[in-house]
Amino acid sequence: MSTDTDSPPGRADRWSTTLLRHDLPASIVVFLVALPLSLGIAVASGAPIAAGLIAAVVGGVVVGLLGGSPLQVSGPAAGLTVVVAETINQFGWKTACFITVAAGILQILFGLSRIARAALAIAPVVVHAMLAGIGITIALQQLHVLLGGASHSSAWENLVELPGELLELHSDDFFIGAVVIVIMLTWKYVPGRLRALPGPLVAIVIGTGLSLIVPGNVERIVLSGSLFDAIGLPRIPSGGWGAVALAALTIALIASVESLLSAVAVDKMHTGPRTNFDKELVAQGAANVTSGLLGGLPVTGVIVRSATNVQAGARTKASALLHGIWILVFSVALVAVVQQIPKSALAGLLIVVGVQLVKLAHIRLARRTGDLLVYVVTVVAVVFLNLLEGVLIGLVLAFALLLWRVVRVTVSADPIVGTDRWMVSIEGTCTFLALPKLSAQLAKVPAGSTVLVEMSVDFIDHAAYEAIHDWAAQHENTGGRVEFVELGSAPMADALTGPPVRGRSRGLLDEALRPWREGEGNPITTGVRAFHRRNAHVVRPHLDELRDGQNPHSLFLTCADSRIVPNLITNTGPGDLFTVRNVGNLVLSNGRDTSMEAALSFALMELKVDHVVVCGHSSCGAMKAVLDGVTAGPGLGNWLVNAAPALDRWQRGHSVGHAAAAAGFGASDQLAMVNVAIQLETLRTHPVVRDAMLRRGVAVSGLFFDIGSARVMQVTANGLSEITDPDLSALAISSVH
């Protein structure tokens, strides 16, 4: 009898084990990273220092409890620094808190309306450029603080005033900040276990320690009272509601996009549960409402803290929740420690964070994808205008570039080397916008020449169709000849039947069979026209090589059933198979079928084929008729008599029939497989075939095509097997000689 101690740990035990072994240690690491960053972002935003700590606590606790991302960590983020600074400068701190609350309400509405994923539709190059612009702006601001001065309200002023600030350098502040920068940049090269400590924390601790022993008057952080003393309700604005609404919408959109992109990135770092984006957005909104009501900065998902959380081994949301609690404890119990931190140390930290937002990988990606112009323009606009205008300009430019790429068309007209023919190639989206380029290229074709017009378009409007059609008519009127080949998904004929629509790509077989499925009038002539338009020029070079004779490798004997397409199921082309078809794929003995005799003699003695293949198939009407003893007229009845040996052998328990039954095939399909085996026996006793087998090693093989599953199986004298090796064609099979 088992005891409680023998039973596996319960859910509560597993949760406590995960908490103690993974989430608790990870939360401490994240807390050590988040603390200096939260202080620095508050300084860079021009907000009270305690506002950064309040936002860090709220981001950890509220989003940790309600969030939809298991490992994302939230708090004040560098991505919102610029817009928050502008908001505080325009409205004041208390009204900025009200705007944060309004932004949070908007985020909650976004999440409840289930449009969270729509934020991911923003062009990545614009997001990358936005972050780079924010990074450059932060670095320009904090350079002045590093040098012992104060940052200005605009990037242009910060840039213009920088030379003057260099002339009035405060060496003590600069030294502390420079030490922090050096530690931040070189910490990844520190050997051993020491590197496990968070670089930002080490840099701030060392910078603070140096500030206490280095002579000089270093400017430090000022906290008025404890964290609880800093809590205060926001102020409702007395006017300017349009500007307030715009600011709230800006913060809501940027915070949402940054949080969702961060969640996507975090999902790629681990193999656990994926993010519920709508739930995460509601949680971010709730955190911003709470942070704004308490007097904190806006909250968003932060990729730096989140990546640290994953790398530290966190498993659940408990890590983010605990990191918020540690910040709360530190902020209440160790206020005096916070007040010892020099502003220049935080400036050095923020300069490195800002510079790291400009990623060379993003620039290389923009260059490789042709989006470098969008990237550069967005960065410049974010830095020298403002965040919202910069992003809007970037989005408009990205959309214009996308539109240009979508609607453009490539047109070329060149002589075909070695001939007197010309090739006109039209590729892309063919609209009225392409008419200048189209007419210029068509004008290069000399009168009276033979022209092949290759259309690879996915969209063609009536204007483009008329231009091409009128040119072709004029060219033929002057003695020339025009042949159209349509490879794209938008046929020219569709331009006459209704409004233009973008073509739908089709599979190869669907495209080949479309004229027979959808064609009007004579399906054969419709198919021939489609062949001339789409496929003739592709096979023409190969067929030209076969004009003086054929050299097939196989004689393929199969049923006359219309569902069997030998070249399709054997992946062969023109000139590969010498095909003979009759009802039931029957081979008559003693020379009773002169057509079959002629085919065997010609294939083996003149064409020297290496394979003779008999292929039956499922749902064969001939086999069903033989099995049921039904004849449909004297001609068919007289012919199906020749399948009697197969019926007799199946009834007496042929091994192939047993194998087919074991594989789950019905009676008529079992008979069809036995019939293949019997035809193989007949062929091997045929004088011409037997002689070719002995003299040249000709292989005689049997196949069975299961129509419903599109599987081709090998039939031997004793059974059947499925051909599964993808490197073997249907004809390259072992045979029984």
Backbone hydrogen bonds, N-H to C=O, Kabsch-Sander energy under -0.5 kcal/mol:
donor,donor_aa,acceptor,acceptor_aa,energy
6,D,3,T,-0.9
7,S,3,T,-0.9
14,R,10,G,-2.5
15,W,11,R,-2.4
16,S,12,A,-2.5
17,T,13,D,-2.3
18,T,14,R,-2.4
19,L,15,W,-2.5
20,L,16,S,-2.5
21,R,17,T,-2.6
22,H,18,T,-2.1
23,D,18,T,-1.9
24,L,19,L,-3.0
26,A,22,H,-1.9
27,S,23,D,-2.4
28,I,24,L,-1.5
29,V,25,P,-1.7
30,V,26,A,-2.5
31,F,27,S,-2.3
32,L,28,I,-2.0
33,V,29,V,-1.4
34,A,30,V,-3.0
35,L,31,F,-2.2
37,L,33,V,-1.1
38,S,34,A,-2.7
39,L,35,L,-1.8
40,G,36,P,-2.5
41,I,37,L,-2.4
42,A,38,S,-1.7
43,V,39,L,-2.0
44,A,40,G,-2.6
45,S,41,I,-1.8
46,G,42,A,-0.7
46,G,43,V,-1.0
47,A,42,A,-1.8
51,A,48,P,-1.3
52,G,48,P,-0.7
52,G,49,I,-1.1
53,L,49,I,-1.0
54,I,50,A,-2.7
55,A,51,A,-2.1
56,A,52,G,-1.8
57,V,53,L,-2.4
58,V,54,I,-2.8
59,G,55,A,-2.9
60,G,56,A,-2.0
61,V,57,V,-2.8
62,V,58,V,-2.2
63,V,58,V,-0.9
63,V,59,G,-0.5
64,G,60,G,-0.8
65,L,61,V,-1.7
66,L,62,V,-2.6
67,G,63,V,-2.6
75,G,300,T,-2.2
80,L,77,A,-1.3
81,T,78,A,-1.4
84,V,80,L,-2.4
85,A,81,T,-2.4
86,E,82,V,-2.3
87,T,83,V,-2.1
88,I,84,V,-2.8
89,N,85,A,-2.3
90,Q,86,E,-1.9
91,F,87,T,-2.8
92,G,87,T,-0.5
92,G,88,I,-2.0
96,A,92,G,-1.9
97,C,93,W,-1.8
98,F,94,K,-1.4
99,I,95,T,-2.3
100,T,96,A,-1.9
101,V,97,C,-2.0
102,A,98,F,-2.4
103,A,99,I,-2.5
104,G,100,T,-2.1
105,I,101,V,-2.0
106,L,102,A,-2.1
107,Q,103,A,-2.2
108,I,104,G,-2.2
109,L,105,I,-2.2
110,F,106,L,-2.5
111,G,107,Q,-2.5
112,L,108,I,-2.7
113,S,109,L,-1.9
114,R,111,G,-1.2
115,I,110,F,-1.7
118,A,115,I,-1.1
119,A,115,I,-0.7
119,A,116,A,-1.4
120,L,117,R,-1.2
121,A,118,A,-1.8
122,I,119,A,-1.2
126,V,123,A,-1.1
127,V,123,A,-1.6
128,H,124,P,-2.9
129,A,125,V,-2.2
130,M,126,V,-2.6
131,L,127,V,-2.4
132,A,128,H,-2.2
133,G,129,A,-2.9
134,I,130,M,-2.4
135,G,131,L,-2.6
136,I,132,A,-2.5
137,T,133,G,-2.3
138,I,134,I,-2.7
139,A,135,G,-2.5
140,L,136,I,-2.4
141,Q,137,T,-2.2
142,Q,138,I,-2.8
143,L,139,A,-1.4
144,H,140,L,-0.8
144,H,141,Q,-0.8
145,V,141,Q,-0.9
146,L,142,Q,-2.7
147,L,143,L,-1.7
148,G,145,V,-1.4
149,G,144,H,-3.1
155,A,383,V,-0.6
158,N,154,S,-2.2
159,L,155,A,-2.2
160,V,156,W,-2.7
161,E,157,E,-2.8
162,L,159,L,-0.6
165,E,161,E,-1.9
166,L,162,L,-2.1
167,L,163,P,-1.4
168,E,164,G,-1.0
169,L,166,L,-1.0
170,H,147,L,-2.2
171,S,169,L,-0.9
174,F,170,H,-2.6
175,F,171,S,-2.4
176,I,172,D,-2.0
177,G,173,D,-2.5
178,A,174,F,-2.8
179,V,175,F,-2.2
180,V,176,I,-2.0
181,I,177,G,-2.2
182,V,178,A,-2.5
183,I,179,V,-2.5
184,M,180,V,-2.6
185,L,181,I,-2.4
186,T,182,V,-1.9
187,W,183,I,-1.4
189,Y,186,T,-1.8
190,V,187,W,-1.7
194,L,191,P,-0.6
195,R,192,G,-1.2
196,A,193,R,-1.9
197,L,194,L,-1.5
202,V,198,P,-2.2
203,A,199,G,-2.7
204,I,200,P,-2.3
205,V,201,L,-2.6
206,I,202,V,-2.6
207,G,203,A,-2.7
208,T,204,I,-2.7
209,G,205,V,-2.5
210,L,206,I,-2.7
211,S,207,G,-1.9
212,L,208,T,-0.9
212,L,209,G,-0.7
213,I,209,G,-0.6
213,I,210,L,-1.1
214,V,210,L,-2.8
218,V,216,G,-0.7
221,I,341,I,-2.2
223,L,221,I,-0.5
225,G,223,L,-1.2
230,A,226,S,-0.9
230,A,227,L,-0.5
231,I,227,L,-0.5
231,I,228,F,-0.7
232,G,294,L,-0.8
235,R,94,K,-1.2
244,V,240,G,-2.0
245,A,241,W,-2.7
246,L,242,G,-2.1
247,A,243,A,-2.3
248,A,244,V,-2.6
249,L,245,A,-2.5
250,T,246,L,-2.4
251,I,247,A,-2.5
252,A,248,A,-2.5
253,L,249,L,-2.7
254,I,250,T,-2.6
255,A,251,I,-2.6
256,S,252,A,-2.1
257,V,253,L,-2.8
258,E,254,I,-2.7
259,S,255,A,-2.2
260,L,256,S,-2.7
261,L,257,V,-2.8
262,S,258,E,-2.2
263,A,259,S,-2.3
264,V,260,L,-2.3
265,A,261,L,-2.2
266,V,262,S,-2.5
267,D,263,A,-2.3
268,K,264,V,-1.1
269,M,266,V,-1.7
270,H,266,V,-0.6
270,H,267,D,-0.6
276,N,68,G,-1.9
277,F,275,T,-0.9
280,E,276,N,-2.5
281,L,277,F,-2.2
282,V,278,D,-2.1
283,A,279,K,-2.2
284,Q,280,E,-2.4
285,G,281,L,-2.3
286,A,282,V,-2.5
287,A,283,A,-2.3
288,N,284,Q,-2.1
289,V,285,G,-2.4
290,T,286,A,-2.3
291,S,287,A,-3.0
292,G,288,N,-2.7
293,L,289,V,-2.1
294,L,290,T,-1.7
295,G,291,S,-0.8
295,G,292,G,-0.6
296,G,291,S,-3.7
297,L,51,A,-1.7
300,T,75,G,-2.1
302,V,73,V,-2.4
303,I,301,G,-0.5
306,S,302,V,-2.3
307,A,303,I,-2.8
308,T,304,V,-1.9
309,N,305,R,-2.3
310,V,306,S,-2.2
311,Q,307,A,-2.6
312,A,308,T,-1.9
313,G,310,V,-1.6
314,A,309,N,-2.0
319,S,316,T,-1.2
321,L,317,K,-2.0
322,L,318,A,-2.7
323,H,319,S,-2.1
324,G,320,A,-1.5
325,I,321,L,-1.5
326,W,322,L,-2.5
327,I,323,H,-1.8
328,L,324,G,-1.9
329,V,325,I,-2.6
330,F,326,W,-2.5
331,S,327,I,-2.6
332,V,328,L,-1.7
333,A,329,V,-2.7
334,L,330,F,-2.6
338,V,334,L,-1.5
339,Q,335,V,-1.8
340,Q,337,V,-1.3
341,I,338,V,-1.6
343,K,219,E,-2.5
344,S,219,E,-0.6
346,L,342,P,-1.5
347,A,343,K,-2.3
348,G,344,S,-2.3
349,L,345,A,-2.0
350,L,346,L,-2.6
351,I,347,A,-2.4
352,V,348,G,-1.8
353,V,349,L,-2.1
354,G,350,L,-3.0
355,V,351,I,-2.6
356,Q,352,V,-2.3
357,L,353,V,-0.7
357,L,354,G,-0.9
358,V,355,V,-1.5
359,K,357,L,-1.0
363,I,359,K,-1.6
364,R,360,L,-2.8
365,L,361,A,-2.2
366,A,362,H,-2.4
367,R,363,I,-2.2
368,R,364,R,-2.6
369,T,365,L,-2.3
370,G,367,R,-0.9
371,D,366,A,-2.8
372,L,366,A,-0.8
375,Y,371,D,-2.2
376,V,372,L,-2.7
377,V,373,L,-2.6
378,T,374,V,-2.3
379,V,375,Y,-2.4
380,V,376,V,-2.5
381,A,377,V,-2.4
382,V,378,T,-2.6
383,V,379,V,-2.3
384,F,380,V,-2.6
385,L,381,A,-2.1
386,N,381,A,-0.6
390,G,386,N,-2.5
391,V,387,L,-2.5
392,L,388,L,-2.5
393,I,389,E,-2.6
394,G,390,G,-2.4
395,L,391,V,-2.7
396,V,392,L,-2.6
397,L,393,I,-2.5
398,A,394,G,-2.6
399,F,395,L,-2.6
400,A,396,V,-2.4
401,L,397,L,-2.4
402,L,398,A,-2.4
403,L,399,F,-2.8
404,W,400,A,-2.3
405,R,401,L,-2.2
406,V,402,L,-2.5
407,V,403,L,-2.5
408,R,404,W,-1.1
410,T,427,E,-3.4
411,V,409,V,-0.6
412,S,425,S,-2.1
414,D,423,M,-2.4
416,I,421,R,-2.8
417,V,415,P,-0.6
419,T,416,I,-2.0
422,W,450,T,-2.5
423,M,414,D,-3.2
424,V,422,W,-0.5
424,V,452,L,-2.6
425,S,412,S,-2.6
425,S,423,M,-0.6
426,I,424,V,-0.5
426,I,454,E,-2.7
427,E,410,T,-2.8
428,G,456,S,-2.0
429,T,408,R,-1.7
430,C,428,G,-0.7
430,C,459,F,-2.8
431,T,429,T,-0.9
434,A,431,T,-2.0
435,L,432,F,-1.3
438,L,434,A,-3.1
439,S,435,L,-2.9
440,A,436,P,-1.9
441,Q,437,K,-2.0
442,L,438,L,-2.5
443,A,439,S,-1.6
444,K,441,Q,-1.3
445,V,442,L,-1.2
449,S,446,P,-1.4
450,T,420,D,-0.6
451,V,449,S,-0.5
451,V,481,R,-3.4
452,L,422,W,-2.8
453,V,451,V,-0.6
453,V,483,E,-3.1
454,E,424,V,-3.0
454,E,452,L,-0.7
455,M,453,V,-0.7
455,M,485,V,-3.3
456,S,426,I,-3.4
456,S,454,E,-0.7
458,D,428,G,-1.7
459,F,428,G,-0.8
461,D,430,C,-1.7
465,Y,461,D,-2.3
466,E,462,H,-2.7
467,A,463,A,-2.0
468,I,464,A,-2.3
469,H,465,Y,-3.1
470,D,466,E,-3.0
471,W,467,A,-1.9
472,A,468,I,-2.4
473,A,469,H,-2.5
474,Q,470,D,-2.4
475,H,471,W,-2.7
476,E,472,A,-2.3
477,N,473,A,-1.9
478,T,474,Q,-1.0
479,G,476,E,-1.5
480,G,475,H,-2.2
481,R,449,S,-1.9
483,E,451,V,-2.8
485,V,453,V,-2.9
486,E,533,R,-1.8
487,L,455,M,-3.0
487,L,485,V,-0.7
488,G,455,M,-1.8
490,A,457,V,-1.7
494,D,491,P,-0.9
495,A,492,M,-1.8
496,L,493,A,-1.6
497,T,494,D,-0.8
498,G,494,D,-0.6
503,G,458,D,-3.4
504,R,489,S,-0.6
505,S,503,G,-0.5
511,E,507,G,-2.7
512,A,508,L,-2.2
513,L,509,L,-2.5
514,R,510,D,-1.0
516,W,513,L,-0.6
517,R,513,L,-1.9
518,E,514,R,-3.1
519,G,514,R,-0.5
519,G,515,P,-1.6
526,T,522,N,-2.1
527,G,523,P,-2.2
528,V,524,I,-2.5
529,R,525,T,-2.2
530,A,526,T,-2.0
531,F,527,G,-2.6
532,H,528,V,-2.6
533,R,529,R,-2.2
534,R,530,A,-2.7
535,N,531,F,-1.7
536,A,531,F,-2.8
538,V,535,N,-0.7
539,V,535,N,-1.8
540,R,536,A,-1.6
543,L,539,V,-2.9
544,D,540,R,-2.3
545,E,541,P,-1.1
546,L,542,H,-0.7
546,L,543,L,-0.7
547,R,544,D,-0.9
549,G,546,L,-1.5
553,H,576,D,-1.7
554,S,576,D,-1.3
555,L,611,H,-2.7
556,F,554,S,-0.6
556,F,578,F,-2.3
557,L,555,L,-0.6
557,L,613,V,-3.4
558,T,556,F,-0.6
558,T,580,V,-2.3
559,C,615,C,-0.7
560,A,582,N,-0.9
564,I,561,D,-1.5
565,V,563,R,-0.7
568,L,565,V,-0.8
569,I,565,V,-2.0
570,T,566,P,-1.4
571,N,567,N,-0.5
571,N,568,L,-0.6
572,T,567,N,-1.9
576,D,573,G,-1.8
578,F,554,S,-2.9
579,T,577,L,-0.8
580,V,556,F,-2.5
582,N,558,T,-1.6
585,N,582,N,-1.8
588,L,586,L,-0.5
592,R,589,S,-1.2
594,T,592,R,-0.7
597,E,593,D,-2.3
598,A,594,T,-2.4
599,A,595,S,-2.1
600,L,596,M,-2.7
601,S,597,E,-2.4
602,F,598,A,-2.5
603,A,599,A,-2.5
604,L,600,L,-2.5
605,M,601,S,-2.5
606,E,601,S,-0.7
606,E,602,F,-1.2
607,L,602,F,-2.5
609,V,603,A,-2.1
610,D,553,H,-1.8
611,H,553,H,-1.2
612,V,699,A,-2.8
613,V,555,L,-3.1
614,V,701,S,-2.4
615,C,557,L,-2.8
616,G,614,V,-0.5
616,G,703,L,-2.4
618,S,705,F,-2.2
620,C,617,H,-0.5
624,K,620,C,-2.1
625,A,621,G,-2.2
626,V,622,A,-2.3
627,L,623,M,-2.6
628,D,624,K,-2.3
629,G,625,A,-0.9
630,V,625,A,-2.0
633,G,631,T,-0.6
637,G,633,G,-2.5
638,N,634,P,-2.6
639,W,635,G,-1.6
640,L,636,L,-2.7
641,V,637,G,-0.9
642,N,639,W,-1.7
643,A,640,L,-1.9
644,A,641,V,-1.9
647,L,643,A,-1.8
648,D,644,A,-2.7
649,R,645,P,-2.4
650,W,646,A,-2.2
651,Q,647,L,-2.4
652,R,648,D,-1.6
653,G,650,W,-1.4
654,H,649,R,-0.9
658,H,654,H,-1.9
659,A,655,S,-2.3
660,A,656,V,-2.4
661,A,657,G,-2.4
662,A,658,H,-2.3
663,A,659,A,-1.3
664,G,661,A,-1.5
665,F,660,A,-2.3
670,Q,666,G,-2.3
671,L,667,A,-2.4
672,A,668,S,-2.0
673,M,669,D,-2.0
674,V,670,Q,-2.4
675,N,671,L,-2.7
676,V,672,A,-1.5
677,A,673,M,-2.0
678,I,674,V,-2.3
679,Q,675,N,-2.2
680,L,676,V,-2.0
681,E,677,A,-1.7
682,T,678,I,-2.1
683,L,679,Q,-2.5
684,R,680,L,-2.2
685,T,681,E,-1.0
685,T,682,T,-0.5
686,H,682,T,-0.5
686,H,683,L,-1.2
690,R,686,H,-3.4
691,D,687,P,-2.2
692,A,688,V,-1.9
693,M,689,V,-2.3
694,L,690,R,-2.0
695,R,691,D,-2.8
696,R,692,A,-2.2
697,G,692,A,-0.5
697,G,693,M,-0.8
698,V,692,A,-1.4
699,A,610,D,-2.4
701,S,612,V,-2.8
701,S,699,A,-0.5
702,G,715,V,-0.7
703,L,614,V,-3.0
704,F,713,M,-2.3
705,F,616,G,-2.3
706,D,704,F,-0.6
706,D,711,R,-2.9
707,I,705,F,-0.9
710,A,706,D,-1.5
711,R,706,D,-1.1
713,M,704,F,-2.9
713,M,711,R,-0.5
714,Q,721,S,-3.5
715,V,702,G,-2.7
716,T,714,Q,-0.5
716,T,719,G,-2.9
721,S,714,Q,-2.1
723,I,712,V,-1.4
724,T,722,E,-0.9
728,L,725,D,-1.7
732,A,729,S,-0.6
733,I,731,L,-2.0
736,V,700,V,-0.6
737,H,735,S,-0.6
